[in-house]
Amino acid sequence: MNSVKNLPEKTIERLSQYRRVLLDCLRQGKYNIYSHELASLLHINPVQVRRDIMLIGHNGTLRKGYDVKRLSDMIGTIIDSKEGQKVAVVGVGNLGRAIMTYFQGKRTKLVIAAAFDTDPAKVNRVIAGIRCYAASEMEEVIRKEGITIGVITVPPDKAAESAEKLVMAGIRGILNYTPVALNVEPHAYLEEYDMVTSLEKVAFFVKNRS
């Protein structure tokens, strides 16, 4: 299992997507699935599915395909940490609140444990089931709660400052939802999601398929 630590980022993304589909299958009472079915549900190539799953050391059968529960559990052992991880959301505007609401109960090993904001009307309140603290309390709360992941949904002009505070507080991974490209210390993993770029990508393909 040591080799799974070096899996490519895109493979990890797809494994997460596979698990989402597999969990949906279990809820629907489907206990076996073929690679071409999994590929079809995610709009990717079946060969890619088989490569990814072989890469993590799992095999299906010609007669039944993959055991949904076994494969889902195996992906979980790769993606999840045994003890689980806690997440903090920085910026409780519309997007931050939507993320907090949506993620509730989605994963047992990944939990949003705190939120931070500078708005006095939001501080010291429970919003979407999450306690919102003052931004000035960030380091204290993150260290006390053992939070390792931060999600940034603040206005663009506050993004760099928020990232710096998170890293200073001991955060080891950041998901940045602002359009600002951030620079963080090498020991912190950074994932950036630019909604405008994603929409422009969709617009390009719509334009060229019209």
C-alpha positions as CSV (number, residue, x, y, z in Angstrom):
1,M,0.0,0.0,0.0
2,N,3.0,2.3,0.2
3,S,2.7,3.0,-3.6
4,V,-0.7,4.7,-3.1
5,K,1.0,7.6,-1.4
6,N,2.4,8.5,-4.8
7,L,-0.8,8.3,-6.8
8,P,-1.3,11.2,-9.3
9,E,-3.6,14.0,-8.3
10,K,-6.0,13.2,-11.2
11,T,-6.2,9.6,-10.1
12,I,-7.2,10.7,-6.5
13,E,-9.9,13.0,-8.0
14,R,-11.3,10.0,-10.0
15,L,-11.1,7.7,-7.0
16,S,-13.3,10.2,-5.1
17,Q,-15.7,10.3,-7.9
18,Y,-15.8,6.5,-8.1
19,R,-16.6,6.3,-4.4
20,R,-19.4,8.8,-4.7
21,V,-21.0,6.7,-7.5
22,L,-20.4,3.4,-5.6
23,L,-22.1,4.8,-2.4
24,D,-25.0,5.8,-4.6
25,C,-25.2,2.3,-5.9
26,L,-25.2,0.8,-2.4
27,R,-28.1,3.2,-1.5
28,Q,-30.0,1.9,-4.5
29,G,-29.3,-1.8,-3.6
30,K,-26.8,-2.4,-6.4
31,Y,-23.9,-4.5,-5.1
32,N,-21.8,-5.2,-8.3
33,I,-20.8,-2.9,-11.1
34,Y,-18.7,-3.3,-14.3
35,S,-16.0,-0.9,-15.3
36,H,-18.0,0.3,-18.4
37,E,-21.0,1.1,-16.1
38,L,-18.8,3.1,-13.7
39,A,-17.2,4.9,-16.7
40,S,-20.6,5.7,-18.3
41,L,-21.9,7.2,-15.0
42,L,-18.8,9.5,-14.9
43,H,-18.5,10.1,-18.6
44,I,-15.0,8.7,-18.9
45,N,-13.2,5.9,-20.7
46,P,-13.7,2.3,-19.2
47,V,-10.0,1.7,-19.8
48,Q,-9.2,4.6,-17.5
49,V,-11.4,3.1,-14.8
50,R,-9.7,-0.3,-15.0
51,R,-6.3,1.3,-14.9
52,D,-7.1,3.4,-11.8
53,I,-8.6,0.5,-10.0
54,M,-5.7,-1.9,-10.9
55,L,-3.3,0.9,-9.7
56,I,-4.7,0.6,-6.2
57,G,-4.4,-3.2,-6.3
58,H,-8.1,-4.1,-6.7
59,N,-9.6,-6.5,-9.2
60,G,-13.0,-7.4,-10.4
61,T,-14.3,-10.5,-12.1
62,L,-15.6,-11.1,-15.6
63,R,-18.9,-12.5,-14.3
64,K,-19.8,-9.9,-11.8
65,G,-17.5,-6.9,-12.3
66,Y,-16.5,-5.1,-9.1
67,D,-17.9,-5.7,-5.6
68,V,-19.3,-2.2,-4.9
69,K,-18.9,-2.4,-1.1
70,R,-15.4,-3.8,-1.2
71,L,-14.2,-1.3,-3.8
72,S,-15.8,1.6,-1.9
73,D,-14.2,0.6,1.3
74,M,-10.8,0.1,-0.4
75,I,-11.0,3.6,-1.8
76,G,-11.9,4.9,1.6
77,T,-8.7,3.4,3.1
78,I,-6.7,5.3,0.5
79,I,-8.4,8.7,0.6
80,D,-9.4,8.9,4.3
81,S,-7.2,9.1,7.3
82,K,-7.9,6.5,9.9
83,E,-8.7,9.0,12.6
84,G,-10.5,11.4,10.3
85,Q,-9.7,15.0,9.6
86,K,-11.4,18.3,10.5
87,V,-12.0,21.3,8.2
88,A,-12.5,25.0,8.8
89,V,-14.3,27.4,6.4
90,V,-13.0,30.9,6.3
91,G,-15.6,33.4,5.1
92,V,-19.3,32.7,5.9
93,G,-20.9,34.5,2.9
94,N,-23.3,32.9,0.5
95,L,-20.7,30.5,-0.9
96,G,-19.2,29.6,2.5
97,R,-22.6,28.9,3.9
98,A,-23.6,26.8,0.9
99,I,-20.5,24.6,1.3
100,M,-21.1,24.2,5.0
101,T,-24.8,23.2,4.4
102,Y,-24.0,20.9,1.5
103,F,-21.1,19.0,3.1
104,Q,-23.0,18.1,6.3
105,G,-22.9,14.3,6.7
106,K,-21.4,13.6,3.3
107,R,-18.3,11.9,4.7
108,T,-17.7,10.4,8.2
109,K,-13.9,10.9,8.0
110,L,-14.1,14.5,6.9
111,V,-16.0,17.0,9.1
112,I,-16.4,20.8,9.0
113,A,-15.6,21.7,12.6
114,A,-15.4,25.5,12.6
115,A,-16.1,28.6,10.5
116,F,-14.5,32.0,10.7
117,D,-15.7,35.5,9.7
118,T,-15.1,39.2,10.5
119,D,-18.7,40.1,10.5
120,P,-19.9,40.7,14.1
121,A,-23.4,39.6,13.1
122,K,-22.1,36.1,12.2
123,V,-19.5,35.6,15.0
124,N,-20.5,33.5,18.0
125,R,-23.4,32.0,16.1
126,V,-24.1,28.5,14.9
127,I,-24.6,28.7,11.1
128,A,-25.6,25.7,9.1
129,G,-24.8,23.6,12.2
130,I,-21.3,25.0,12.5
131,R,-19.9,27.3,15.1
132,C,-18.7,30.6,13.6
133,Y,-15.7,32.2,15.4
134,A,-14.1,35.6,14.9
135,A,-11.2,35.6,12.4
136,S,-9.0,36.8,15.2
137,E,-9.5,33.5,17.0
138,M,-8.4,31.4,14.0
139,E,-5.1,30.1,15.3
140,E,-6.4,29.3,18.8
141,V,-9.4,27.4,17.6
142,I,-7.6,25.5,14.8
143,R,-4.9,24.3,17.2
144,K,-7.3,23.5,19.9
145,E,-9.7,21.5,17.6
146,G,-6.8,19.8,15.6
147,I,-8.1,21.2,12.3
148,T,-5.9,20.4,9.4
149,I,-7.8,21.6,6.3
150,G,-9.0,25.1,5.4
151,V,-11.5,26.2,2.8
152,I,-11.2,29.9,1.7
153,T,-14.4,31.6,0.5
154,V,-13.6,35.2,1.5
155,P,-13.6,38.3,-0.8
156,P,-10.5,38.2,-3.2
157,D,-8.7,41.0,-1.4
158,K,-8.7,38.9,1.8
159,A,-7.6,35.6,0.3
160,A,-3.8,35.9,0.7
161,E,-4.1,37.1,4.3
162,S,-6.5,34.2,5.1
163,A,-4.2,31.7,3.6
164,E,-1.2,33.0,5.5
165,K,-3.2,32.9,8.8
166,L,-4.3,29.3,8.1
167,V,-0.8,28.1,7.4
168,M,0.5,30.0,10.5
169,A,-2.2,28.2,12.5
170,G,-0.9,24.8,11.4
171,I,-3.2,24.1,8.5
172,R,-1.7,21.5,6.1
173,G,-4.2,21.7,3.2
174,I,-6.1,24.6,1.6
175,L,-9.0,24.6,-0.8
176,N,-9.2,28.1,-2.4
177,Y,-12.5,29.2,-3.9
178,T,-11.4,32.7,-4.6
179,P,-10.1,33.9,-8.1
180,V,-6.8,34.9,-6.5
181,A,-3.8,32.6,-7.2
182,L,-2.2,31.9,-3.8
183,N,1.3,31.1,-2.7
184,V,1.7,29.0,0.4
185,E,4.5,27.3,2.2
186,P,5.6,24.0,0.5
187,H,4.5,21.9,3.4
188,A,0.8,22.9,2.8
189,Y,-1.1,21.4,-0.1
190,L,-3.0,23.9,-2.1
191,E,-6.0,23.2,-4.4
192,E,-7.5,26.1,-6.3
193,Y,-11.0,26.2,-7.8
194,D,-11.7,29.1,-10.2
195,M,-15.4,29.2,-11.0
196,V,-14.9,31.8,-13.8
197,T,-12.4,29.5,-15.5
198,S,-14.7,26.6,-15.2
199,L,-17.6,28.5,-16.7
200,E,-15.4,29.9,-19.5
201,K,-14.4,26.3,-20.3
202,V,-18.0,25.2,-20.5
203,A,-18.8,28.3,-22.6
204,F,-16.0,27.5,-25.1
205,F,-17.4,24.0,-25.7
206,V,-21.0,25.2,-26.0
207,K,-19.8,27.8,-28.5
208,N,-18.0,25.2,-30.6
209,R,-20.8,22.6,-30.5
210,S,-23.6,25.1,-31.4
